[in-house]
Every structure is written in structure tokens, then in C-alpha cells.
Amino acid sequence: MKVTRVVVGAVGVALMGVGASLLTDVRDLTGVLAWLGGAVLLHDVLLAPLVLLAGLVLVRGRARGPVRGALVVMGALTVVALPVLLRPGRTANASVLPLDYPRNWLIALAVVATVTALASAARGLVRRLRSPS
């Protein structure tokens, strides 16, 4: 498990480096920094407390961790999708936003919920098989 964490952490740091290298092409760096600051505030002030509260209120026992993880992922997907979900209608150029983003957002949320349910069920099954009868 420790090796997995190190590998995932290294991949994350590498991807952050790729993202930082892309900032050199940005014309309006102050706008990007304001957006990133707003994202941090939105996460720390709204998203994280709501996820923790929902996990505390809705779920008991060993399922609380996976459910909280799923809520974090769903919240992040929602925050990223908000500009497209709240757009005021069709754009003048149909190629700007060509996909059905609300449908795709709902599919992504359904996939996260399904994977969480399957992972929780698998954990419970493994726990039952390991416990002495």
C-alpha cells in the first residue's frame, strides 16, 4: 500500500508540473490566479465542510470513508462543471460547447456512485470471508 501511495503521489506531482508548464502560454495570468484562488476558497469554505457533514449525517460505520470519498469526487466534478451547467443557453458558435454536458456530468456522477457501491460491497464481502465463522 505504501508503494502505491508513493507512485500515485509521484504521478500527481508530475501532472502538477505539466500544469505549471502550461501556465507559460497563458496571456492573462492574473485571471488564472484569481480562478485558482476562488477554487481553493470554494473547496475549503463550502465543499469540504458539506462533504464532512453529509458523511457524518448520512452514513454510519465502515462505509463512511468510501461515501465521503465519493462525495468529494462528485463535489469536485460539480465545481468543475458549474460554468457549463450554468451557462445561459446555446452559444453563437456551436463548436464552442458541442457536447451534452449536463448529461455527461450526470453519467460521471452515476459512475462514481456505482464504483463506490461496488467497492463498499467488495470490502464487506472480503471482511465476511476473512472473519472466522
Summary of the structure (lengths in Angstrom):
residues: 133
radius of gyration: 19.2
end to end distance: 27.8
largest distance: 65.9
contacts: 279
relative contact order: 0.07
helix: 82%
strand: 0%
